[in-house]
Amino acid sequence: MEKSILIISSNVTGHGHKSITDSLLQRFALYDDVKVTVVDGFTLKGNMSLNIGKLYGPMTRNAKELWKLVYEISLRNPELICEITEVAVKENFLKLLSEVRPDLILTVHPNFNGSILNILENNNIDIPFVTLIADLVSITPLWADSRATYTFCPTVESKEKCLEFGIPEDKLKMTGFPIRKRFCEDLLLPEEKPFDNDRVMNCLIMSGGEGSGNMSRIAKILLNNFNTRVTIVAGRNKILKNRLEETLGLKYGNRVKIYGFVDEIQDLMIKADIAFTRGSPNTMLEVVYCNVPLVITGALPGQEEMNPWYMEKYGLGVICNTPKEIKGTMESLIANNGEKLNEIRENQKRFRDPNISKGIVDLLLTIKPGVGYNPPPKKKRLIIKKREVKK
């Protein structure tokens, strides 16, 4: 009997939720008896909410303090956000349930945990509900709802936070952070070259799918002080890409290459000797899986704040808080024939686990379905026939 799974994700609030969803879909595709339906949770609210979700990119690029305020509201009053979302999505969500009839619901976005659980509870709908946390350390309470069948935690730190929020330990599963297949077993890593001060180093500068941060300043410091070529990925930020092409491209010629959003980003990663990126969890961990030493150059306030600390704690990269520190950070990495670079690479090799997505999917498939959703019968329309009155 075919098993139906509904995944509630997001395509408009960064690229991370979609990356996680894609990593799971690649595993689900191996099962002929599993049907997976993916819906962008923001589409359940209608066009206005979808447009609000699309503000994530411009806000995180140009108004970080405003984004911090939004995040802090979720910390102080998660119930309010859940209630507002519940009202907005209820009608379309119930309609979706009647069409998909899922045996299990999986969410990978915090906005659709408490809100969906409210709808299920208020309508006596018995469907197992699983939350997969898409952050590493700084966990908003929107991720934590004890009514969920299980909450999947990518890190020890996220599990500890969920326990603080009151989730029973038997409802928490340590799963690791799922990474897309092409960064795991499909990836052919090049052989490591011995470090040589005379060799031209390849530096990759990124900032997640939305393209933000001090890319230009970082690139200039690298190009002016080191024997290096620089590749910059500006993501969806077309204005930034054009500006970088006009400035860096003209000055440094073929020593710099500038891209927009790149689908096959792993091809650029594996060619790099060092990658510079902000604290986006998906981007950082994909770099780690490509076995490239990482320099974290900042993080969004809120959910990314502790991510640089996490990477440095496990020896997967180093933190560089300001562009002024770039030169010193690079010098320390390449000192003693690249001793620090080699140490980071070895830590990354030990950290990599290509079976995380498989483990998550296998665990989901062991969860027994509930009664499901039986929508109330549609009321028959009462038709009153007019009787002719004889004169």
C-alpha positions in Angstrom: 0.0 0.0 0.0 1.4 3.4 -1.0 2.4 5.7 1.8 1.6 9.4 1.4 3.8 12.0 2.9 3.2 15.8 3.0 6.2 18.1 3.4 5.7 21.8 4.3 8.7 23.8 3.2 9.5 27.2 1.8 11.0 28.4 -1.4 11.0 32.1 -0.7 12.8 32.5 2.7 16.3 31.8 1.6 17.4 28.6 -0.2 18.1 26.4 2.9 14.6 25.0 3.4 14.5 23.9 -0.2 17.9 22.4 0.0 16.9 20.3 3.0 13.7 19.2 1.2 15.6 18.3 -2.0 18.0 16.1 0.1 15.0 14.1 1.4 13.3 13.9 -1.9 16.4 12.3 -3.4 16.1 9.5 -0.8 12.3 9.1 -1.0 12.7 8.6 -4.8 14.3 5.2 -4.0 10.9 3.9 -2.7 8.3 3.0 -5.2 5.6 2.8 -2.6 6.0 6.3 -1.2 4.3 9.4 -2.7 5.7 12.7 -1.5 3.8 16.0 -1.9 5.8 19.2 -1.2 4.0 22.5 -0.6 5.4 26.0 0.1 3.7 26.9 3.4 3.5 30.6 2.4 1.3 29.7 -0.6 -1.3 28.4 1.8 -1.8 31.9 3.1 -2.5 33.4 -0.4 -0.6 35.8 -2.6 -0.2 38.5 0.0 1.6 36.2 2.5 3.7 34.8 -0.3 4.8 38.3 -1.2 5.6 38.9 2.5 7.8 35.8 2.5 9.6 37.1 -0.5 10.7 40.1 1.6 13.2 37.8 3.4 15.9 38.3 0.8 15.7 42.2 0.6 15.3 42.4 4.4 18.3 40.2 5.3 20.4 42.0 2.7 19.5 45.6 3.5 17.7 45.7 6.9 19.3 43.2 9.3 18.1 45.1 12.4 14.5 44.8 11.2 15.1 41.1 10.6 16.5 40.9 14.2 13.3 42.5 15.5 11.1 40.0 13.6 13.1 37.2 15.1 12.9 38.6 18.6 9.1 38.8 18.3 9.1 35.1 17.6 11.1 34.5 20.8 8.8 36.7 23.0 5.4 35.7 21.6 5.5 32.6 19.4 1.8 31.8 20.2 0.8 35.0 18.5 2.6 34.1 15.3 1.1 30.6 15.4 -2.4 32.0 15.8 -2.0 34.5 13.0 -0.6 31.8 10.7 -3.3 29.3 11.7 -6.1 31.7 10.7 -4.3 32.5 7.4 -3.7 28.9 6.3 -6.6 26.9 7.8 -9.0 26.9 4.8 -6.3 26.0 2.2 -4.6 23.5 4.5 -7.8 21.6 5.1 -8.4 21.6 1.4 -4.9 20.3 0.8 -5.4 17.5 3.3 -8.6 16.3 1.6 -6.7 16.1 -1.7 -3.4 14.6 -0.5 -4.7 12.5 2.4 -1.2 12.2 3.9 -0.2 9.4 6.3 2.5 11.8 7.8 3.2 15.5 7.8 6.8 16.8 7.9 7.6 20.5 8.4 11.0 22.1 7.7 10.0 25.7 8.4 9.2 27.0 12.0 6.2 29.1 10.9 4.2 26.0 10.2 4.6 23.9 13.3 2.3 25.3 16.0 -0.1 26.7 13.5 -0.6 23.4 11.7 -0.7 21.4 15.0 -3.5 23.8 16.1 -5.6 23.0 13.0 -5.1 19.3 13.4 -6.0 19.4 17.1 -9.0 21.7 16.7 -10.4 19.5 13.9 -9.7 16.1 15.6 -7.4 15.1 12.8 -5.1 12.2 13.6 -2.0 12.4 11.4 1.5 11.9 12.7 3.4 15.2 12.6 7.2 15.6 12.5 9.3 18.7 12.7 12.8 18.8 11.1 14.8 21.7 12.6 16.7 23.6 9.9 19.0 25.6 12.3 22.1 24.5 14.2 22.2 26.3 17.5 19.9 29.4 17.8 16.5 27.7 17.9 13.4 29.9 18.0 10.5 28.4 20.1 8.5 28.2 16.9 10.5 25.0 16.2 9.5 23.5 19.6 6.0 22.1 20.1 5.5 19.1 22.4 2.4 18.0 20.5 4.5 17.0 17.5 5.0 13.2 17.2 8.8 13.8 16.9 11.2 16.7 16.6 14.3 15.9 14.6 17.4 17.7 15.9 20.4 18.3 13.6 22.8 19.0 16.5 23.4 18.3 20.2 23.0 22.0 20.7 19.6 22.2 19.0 18.4 19.2 21.1 19.5 20.9 24.3 17.5 24.0 23.3 14.4 21.9 22.6 14.7 20.4 26.1 14.9 23.9 27.5 11.6 24.7 25.7 9.9 21.7 27.4 9.9 19.0 24.7 10.0 15.5 26.3 13.3 13.8 25.5 11.5 10.7 24.1 10.0 13.0 21.4 13.5 14.2 20.3 15.5 12.4 17.7 19.2 13.2 17.0 19.4 13.0 13.2 22.2 15.3 12.0 21.8 17.9 9.3 20.7 16.6 5.9 22.8 17.5 2.9 22.0 17.1 -0.8 23.2 13.9 -2.5 25.6 15.7 -4.8 27.6 17.0 -1.9 27.9 13.5 -0.5 28.4 10.2 -2.4 28.0 11.8 -5.9 30.9 14.2 -5.2 34.4 13.4 -6.5 36.8 15.4 -4.4 40.1 16.3 -6.2 43.3 15.0 -4.7 44.8 17.4 -2.1 47.8 19.3 -3.4 50.6 20.0 -1.0 50.6 23.7 0.1 53.0 25.8 -1.8 53.4 29.6 -1.3 54.2 30.0 -5.0 51.0 28.3 -6.1 48.0 30.5 -7.0 45.3 29.9 -4.4 41.6 29.8 -5.3 39.3 31.7 -2.9 35.6 31.4 -3.1 33.4 34.1 -1.6 29.7 33.4 -1.0 26.8 34.6 1.2 24.0 32.1 0.9 21.3 32.2 -1.8 20.4 35.9 -1.2 23.9 37.4 -1.6 24.8 39.8 1.2 27.8 40.9 3.2 31.1 42.6 2.4 32.1 40.6 -0.6 33.8 43.5 -2.4 36.0 44.4 0.5 37.0 40.8 1.2 37.9 40.3 -2.5 40.0 43.4 -2.6 42.0 42.4 0.5 42.6 38.9 -0.9 43.6 40.2 -4.4 45.8 43.0 -3.1 47.7 40.9 -0.5 47.9 37.3 -1.7 48.8 35.3 -4.8 45.2 34.3 -5.4 42.3 34.1 -7.8 38.8 35.0 -6.4 35.4 33.6 -7.4 32.4 35.4 -6.1 28.8 34.0 -6.0 26.4 36.9 -5.6 23.3 34.6 -5.4 20.0 36.2 -6.3 21.3 39.7 -5.7 21.5 40.9 -9.3 22.3 44.5 -8.2 25.4 43.2 -6.3 26.5 41.1 -9.2 26.4 44.0 -11.6 28.2 46.3 -9.2 31.0 43.7 -8.6 31.4 43.2 -12.3 31.8 47.0 -12.9 34.3 47.4 -10.1 36.3 44.3 -9.5 36.0 42.9 -13.0 37.5 46.0 -14.6 40.4 46.3 -12.1 41.5 42.7 -11.6 40.6 41.2 -15.0 40.8 37.4 -15.1 41.9 37.1 -11.4 38.3 37.5 -10.5 35.1 35.7 -11.7 31.6 36.7 -10.6 28.5 34.5 -10.7 24.8 35.0 -9.9 22.8 32.2 -8.4 24.5 28.9 -9.2 22.7 25.5 -9.3 25.8 23.4 -9.5 27.6 25.3 -6.7 29.6 22.1 -5.6 31.6 22.5 -8.8 32.9 25.8 -7.6 33.4 24.7 -4.1 35.6 21.7 -4.8 38.0 23.9 -6.9 38.5 26.3 -4.0 41.4 26.2 -1.5 39.5 28.4 1.0 35.8 29.5 1.1 34.5 32.7 2.7 30.9 32.7 3.6 28.4 34.0 6.2 26.8 31.7 8.8 24.1 30.2 6.6 23.9 26.5 7.9 23.3 24.9 4.5 26.0 26.9 2.8 28.6 26.3 5.5 27.9 22.5 5.8 27.9 22.0 2.0 31.4 23.6 2.0 32.4 21.3 4.8 31.2 18.3 2.8 33.3 19.5 -0.2 36.3 19.4 2.3 37.2 23.1 1.8 38.5 25.1 4.8 36.0 27.7 5.8 36.2 31.3 6.9 32.9 32.6 8.4 32.6 36.3 7.8 29.4 37.1 9.7 25.9 35.8 10.4 22.3 37.1 10.3 21.0 38.2 13.7 18.7 35.6 15.2 18.8 32.1 13.9 22.4 32.3 12.5 24.0 34.1 15.4 25.7 31.1 17.0 26.5 29.3 13.8 30.1 30.7 13.5 30.7 29.5 17.0 29.5 26.0 16.2 31.8 25.7 13.2 34.8 26.9 15.2 33.9 24.6 18.1 34.2 21.5 15.9 37.3 22.8 14.0 35.4 23.0 10.7 36.4 26.6 10.0 37.5 29.9 11.6 35.7 33.1 12.4 36.6 36.4 10.9 34.3 39.1 12.3 35.4 42.1 10.2 37.0 42.6 6.8 40.0 44.2 8.7 40.8 40.7 10.1 40.9 39.0 6.6 44.6 39.6 6.0 45.6 38.3 9.4 43.2 35.3 9.2 44.7 34.3 5.8 48.2 34.6 7.0 47.5 32.3 10.0 45.8 29.7 7.8 48.7 29.5 5.3 51.5 29.7 7.9 53.8 26.7 8.4 53.0 25.3 4.9 49.2 25.5 5.5 49.3 23.6 8.8 45.9 25.1 9.9 44.3 24.5 6.5 45.3 20.8 6.7 44.0 20.5 10.3 40.6 21.9 9.2 40.4 19.5 6.3 41.0 16.5 8.6 38.3 17.7 11.0 35.8 18.1 8.1 36.5 14.5 6.9 35.7 13.2 10.3 32.5 15.3 10.5 31.1 14.3 7.1 28.2 11.8 7.2 26.7 11.1 3.8 23.9 8.9 5.3 22.0 11.5 7.3 19.3 12.0 4.7 18.9 8.3 4.3 18.6 7.9 8.1 15.9 10.6 8.3 13.8 9.1 5.6 14.1 5.6 7.0 13.0 6.9 10.4 10.0 8.7 8.9 8.9 5.5 7.1 8.8 3.6 10.4 6.2 6.0 11.9 2.8 4.4 11.8 0.0 6.4 10.2 -2.9 7.7 12.3 -6.6 7.6 11.4 -6.1 10.4 8.9 -8.5 13.1 7.8 -12.1 12.6 7.0 -13.5 15.9 5.8 -17.2 16.5 6.8 -19.6 15.8 4.0 -20.7 18.7 1.9 -24.1 20.0 2.8 -26.6 19.3 0.1 -28.1 22.4 -1.4 -31.8 22.7 -0.6 -33.8 23.5 -3.8 -37.3 24.8 -3.3 -39.6 24.4 -6.3 -42.1 27.1 -6.8 -45.7 25.8 -7.1 -48.0 27.3 -9.5 -51.2 28.8 -7.9 -54.3 28.1 -9.9 -56.6 31.0 -10.3 
